[in-house]
């Protein structure tokens, strides 16, 4: 996956508690945001994602259409509180017209919690009114995103 620069949630300075989990962000071909999410995740990570991802989204919305690929690694586990906060974040993107055209979630069977968490992540996107689908590998996800951002 060829990218210019990677940003991570490691650069976020929390007010109280350190984020658990990590997300690396990179832009592929100027219209695909790739997010490598290494879990498990806590609520503070959502705050870090909002802070770090914001400038990238600001650049991407200048494209006619843009897509998002979220690759889960190690663990997809999180709490209901985090899922609710994530859903609200997605809703805020939609309300501000900063949402991606489509999001591909890559959750392989080797990721801890893949069987139970996949439906929860899809529900977050559904409740925010966003187009999302799940794939087993990056190549399938990218091929699908390409059909959405053409």
N, C-alpha and C positions, 0 to 999 in steps of 0.2 A: 504494500500500500504506500504509494509515493505521496509524501506530504512535505510542505515547506517547513512549518514549525509546529511543535506540539506545546500545548498549554495543559497544565494539570491543576487539579484542585489542591495540590500540595502548596501552591502559592497563596492560598487563601489564609488570612489571619483571623481565626475565630475569636469571638468575644469571650465565650465561657469555656466551651468544651471542644476538643479536637474532633474533626470529622473521622468517622470510621468508614473505611472504604476509600476508593480513589477513582477519579475519572480523568482520563487523558483525552484531550480534544485536538483534532487536526482537521484541516479542510482538504478535500480531494477534488481536483478538477474545478475549483472555484464554486461549485454548487452542491457539494455533498459534505455534510458535517459528520465526521466519524468520531464516536465517543466510545472509548474502551473503559468499561465500568468494572472495577475489581471490587467485589463485595466480600463480606456483608456490609450493609449500609445503615447509617444512623441519620437522625434528623439534621444534624449539623452538616452532613454532606450535601443535603439539598440546598442549604444556604450557600455553600461553597460553589455548587454547580451554577446557581443563579448568578453569582458574582463573576465567575470565570467565563461562563458561556455567553453572557450578555453581549460583549463586544464582537464576538464571532457571529452571533445571530444578526447584530446590526449590519455587518458587512454582507451576510448572506441574503438578507431581505432585499438587497439592491438587485439581486438576480430575479429574473421573471419567475422562476420556480427553483426551489431547492429542497433537498432531501436530507434525511438524518438516518444514520445507521448506528445503532447502539449495540455494542458487542459485550456481552456479559462474560466475565472471566472469574474463575475460582468459585464464587458464590453469588447467587441472586437473592439471598435471604435478606429480609428487612421486616420491619414492624408495620402493623396497620396504620400507625401514626405517620410513618414516613410515606406510605402509599397515599394517604390523604393529602399530605403536604405536596407530594409530587403531582397529584391530580390538580390541585389548585394552581401550581406553577404552570402546568400545561394549559389550563383554562386562561391564565393571564396572558400567555403567548397568543392564544386564539383571540382574546378580547382586544389585544393591541395590534392584531394583524401581523404578528411576527412568527407565526407558526410555520413549520415545514409543510411542503405539499404532501409528503408522506414520510413515515418512519418505519424502518425495518429493524426489528429486534432480532439479534442473533443470540440464541440461547441453546447451546449444544447440550446433549444429554450428560456430558461430563461435568457440567456446572452444578454445584450443590444447590438443591432446591429448584432445579429446572422444571420438574414435573408439577410442583405445586405453585410456583411463583409466576409461571408464564401467563396463566389466566388472570392473575391479579394485575400484572403490568398492562396487559391488553385492555383490561377494564379501565385503568387510568386514562388511557388514550381515548377509549370509547366515550367515557363520561365527559371528557373535554371536547368531544366532537372532532377528534383528529383521526386521520387515516393511518392505521398501523397494521403490520403483519409480522408473523414470526417465521424465522428461517433457522436451519441447522448450521449453515456456514456463511461466511462473508461473501463468497462469489454469488450464491443464490440471492442474497440480500441486495448486493450491488446491481445485479441484473434487474431485479424488480424495481429498485429505486430509479434506475435508468429509464424504465418505461414510464415512470411518473413525472420525471423532470425534463423530458424531451421537449 
